[in-house]
Amino acid sequence: MTDNEDLGAAQRRAARVAAMADLRDIRLFRAVVEFDHFPQVGTMSWDLEMTPVVRYETGDDFFVLDVDYAVKIEEGEDEPSGDEEGSKQVAMLEFKLAALYSLEVPSGKPVPTSDELEAYAKTAGTLAVYPYAREFAQNLTARMGIPPLTLSTLRLPYPEASPSADLESSGSAETRKRPPVRRKGGSGSKAPDDMD
């Protein structure tokens, strides 16, 4: 998915799965760490690649989302030399997290299609797993003795408006936003009376 229109379509396809799926467990399936050299004091940068893949067998009441991560950590040079790009790899982290989701399909409703599950994997599913990847990368880099790496928040681009009747009749997402409402009287789970 490379553009907002594709992402918007994926989010709509994923919505039905999101209504049926519940995250049950996340496990580390693979980790490879390469520490090339002690970094010098200076600027460090990182590059992240991630690949989500969903596994589901028709009839199962669960599916698994595997996400492969590759984090390349580099140190920059204050004054890059003419024959190099100005950075050297310090470390490479490659790991796979697998998330187990239960799937509760309401009676009389069809099971999710492979297209819907793939769309979920690339949107809401990846968003749910990402905080675990951030924690793992931060913890691992701290243990390596380099500055702890805090991966930035994963943000999906805001999808462009679609000509579908559903979106046109409901208005834009901007008009549906409302300010947060502070709960009254403690930390109970009941919604306040003034919340609609």
N, C-alpha and C positions, 0 to 999 in steps of 0.2 A: 504494500500500500504506500503509494508515494505522494498522493495529493489529498487535499481535504475532501473532495467529492467521494473518492474511494473510501476514505476513512468514515465519512458520514454514512455511506451505504453499509459498511461493515458494522458500525455501531447499531444500526437499525436491525441488521440480521442477528447480531449478538444479543439483542434485548430479550428475546424469547428464552434463550439459554440462561441469561442472568436471572430471570424470574424463577428458574427451576434448580439452579446450581447452588451448592453450599460448600465452602472450603472446609475440608476435614483435617488435612495433614499436609505438611511441606517437609520434604527431606532433601538432604544433599546426596546426590548420586555420584558425582565425580568432581575432583578438584586437582588441578595441576598448577604448581607455582614455580615460576622461574625467576630467580633473583640474579640479575646479570652482574651488578657491581654496586659498591657503596656510592650513593649519589653525593655530589658536591653540594655545598650550600648554594641555593639559588631557586630559580623557578622550576616547578614541576607541573606537568600537564598529564592528562589522561584521555584515552579514547575508548569508547564502549561500543561493542557490537553484541546484539542479542537476537536469538532465533527461537521463537516459540513453536512447538509442535504438539498437537493434541492426539491422544490415543483413546479410541472408544470402539467398543464392539456392540453392535446392535443387540438390544435386549438387556444389557448391563444397566445397573442403577448407579453407575459411577463413570467418570472419565478421568484421565490423567493428563495434566498439562506439563510437558517438559520444556524448560527454558534453558538454552545454552547461552552462557555469558563469556565474553572475552574482553578483558580490561588490559589495555596496554598503557603502562606508566612510563613517561619520558621526562628527562630533565632537559631544560633549555639552556642554551649558551647565552651569556650576556651579549656577546658580539659574535654572531655566527660567522664561520669561515666561509670563503667563497665556494669551496668544493663540497660542502656538506649542507644539509637542510637546516642545521642549527639545533638539532636535538638528538639525544641518545636514549635508547631504551634502557630503563632501569630494571623494570620487572614486567612480567606478564602473568595475569591471573586468568585461568580458564576453569570454569566450573558449570555444573548442571544442577539445577534445582527442579524437583518434580513435585507438583501439587496434586493432591487427590481431592476431587470434587464429588460429592454425592449428587445425584440427579433425581429429582422427584417430579416425574411427568404426571400432570393431573389426568385422571381417568377420562378417556374419550379424546384426549389430545394426542397429536402425533409426536413421536420422539424427535429430538433435534436432528436436522440434516447435517451432513459432514460440512457443508458450506457454513451453516450457522455456528457449528463448533469451532471451525477455523477462524471465523470472524470473532468469536468470543476470545479465542486464544490470543489474537492480535490486539485486542482492546482491553476489556474488563479483566480478563484472566491474567494478562501480563501486568496490569496495574496492581492487582492483588499480590502477586509474587514479588514484585520489584523491591518493596521495603526489606525483604529478607536478603535479597542480593546486596542491597546497600549496606546492611549490617555486616554481612559476611566480608565484603570488600574492605570495610573500615577496620574490622577486627583483625583481618589477616595482614593488612599493611602495617598496622600498629605492631603486631607480633614480629614483622619483618624488620622493624627498627627504622622504617621510613615514616615520614609524616602520615598520620592516618588519613586515608582517602575517603572523603565524603562525596559520593556520587550525587549529582544534582537530582532534583525531583523529576520524575518521568512525566512529561506532559504530552498528551496527544493534541494535535492541532484541532482547533474548533472547526467542525464541519460546516461547509457552505450550505446555505438554504437549498432545499430540494423542491422541485415543482410538485411533489406528491401532495395529494389532497389532505393527508393526515397533518402534515406540517403546516400547510396553508391555513387550515381551519383552526389550529391551536395557537397560532401566532408564533412569534420568534421566541427563542429561549430567553432573550434579554428581558422581554416583558413579563416572563413568568418568575423571574427572580424576585425575592423579597428579602428584606434585611433579617438577620438572625434575631430570634426572640429569646430573651433570658428566661430560664425556668424559674418558677416561683416556688419558694419553700423547700429548699434542700436539694438533695441529689436523687430523689426518687425517679422511677422510670415513667411515671404518668406524665402525659403532655399537659401543659398548662391550659386553662380554660380559654385564654385569648389566642390560642394558636389554631389556625384553620387548616 
